[in-house]
Amino acid sequence: MRREFTARLYIFSFILTMIIFSLGITIGLVVEKERLSLFDKMNMKQEVSLKSLQLQQAYIKSGETNCDALNKIMEANMQEVTDSMTSIIDYNEKSIADNELFNLQLRDYFLTEIQFLTLSKETKLICGEEAVTIIYFYDENPYDVQGKTLLYLKDIFGSKLLIFSFDSNFEDEPMIDVLMQSYNVSKFPTVVANENIFAGDTNAEELQAFICAELNNEHEACA
């Protein structure tokens, strides 16, 4: 009787383990399906943003440019791309799949950023200094607070401050390395503000003073 009871207990434990295991796999597949669905939506948004970007570039070259409207459109598109990337990173942290798809999405994000960076330069050639452009290069230093400083300044200056951030350790996209070499970046963090280089952690006061000078102190934050 005891052996029979033990055998039944083993069988029950095995069946219960298999049920739990199967349930875990099923849940994981459902989550992964939702994640892939999100990526499909992100890809569609990126394609639409890219078409918008190409039209904006053609609009600039046509000479019929409304600078204020163009800056607002670019600001909205950049915010949408940033929000999409935040969602992708959040889903990736919860994902059970490999990182290949995530790295492709991240690479696409950085390339889109570079396209917007190029557009902002073209806009400046026609519209003048409508906004200050900041390129932020960072590494994996957990004590780096430069990003928070830039977010603080973004809250202050709004559309008058365009921020493009790039992960120096992301080797899947060679254009990031090309950008770093063009600005001789060798120290992190590094901030490039309107082609002026601030190597190392730079406080908010110094950057704010520079931004105000570039905007001819015409922003309310420069009073």
RAURRA-V466348 format. One record per run of one state. SS is the DSSP state (@ for helix, = for strand, . for the rest). FROM is the first residue (numbers start at 1). TO is the last residue. Records with the same first field share a line. If there is no record, write none. Layout:
SS->FROM-TO ; FROM-TO
//
This chain:
.->1-1 ; 63-66 ; 95-99 ; 128-131 ; 139-145 ; 168-173 ; 183-189 ; 194-195 ; 200-203 ; 215-219 ; 223-223
@->2-62 ; 67-94 ; 100-127 ; 146-160 ; 174-182 ; 204-214 ; 220-222
=->132-138 ; 161-167 ; 190-193 ; 196-199
//
